Amino acid sequence: MVELGEASRRFLKALASESRQQLMLEFAGNAELTVGQAAERLGIAHSTASEQLSALRQGGLLTARRDGKTVYYRPNPTGITAALTELQAHLGSCCPPTTDPHTD
């Protein structure tokens, strides 16, 4: 059985929040957002947006770069792909697909 690594556990924890799931949708098309832009788009406090973005970054879903005092967040395709690959291997080992004779 494939054990989930720490990175995949953080990935799942980051996505466990519905508000963080909604926030990830704001990054469609590889968008880059500041904390203020994320807060404005979701109608949440700046501090809440900062906390949510930090959780997504720790979960490997976002990367961050600093330009002066401003931090820009964008999707992390490498982190997302790695976590999804590990999750797929884990689910394949514990829950392999079966053919249900009633669905064919």
C-alpha positions, 0 to 999 in steps of 0.5 A: 500500500502506498503511504501518503507523504507529508506534501500530499497531506498538506495538499488535502488539508489546504483543499479541505476548506470550501473558502480555499477551494473558492479562492483557488478558482480565482487563479484560473488561467494562471492568474497572479494575485496579491493578498488585497486582490484576493480579499477584494474578489472574495469579499473577505478581510485582508487578514483572512485572505492572507491566512487562506493564501498562506495555507494554500501555499503551504499545501503546495497549490500556490507559489509566492514571490515578493516585489518590494512589500507586495507578495504575488501568488500564483498556481503551482502546477508542479506541486499540484501535479506531484500531489495528485500523482501521489493521491492517484497512486494511493487510491489505486492501491487501496481502492482499485477500480472494479467493473460493476456488471450493472453499469456496463 
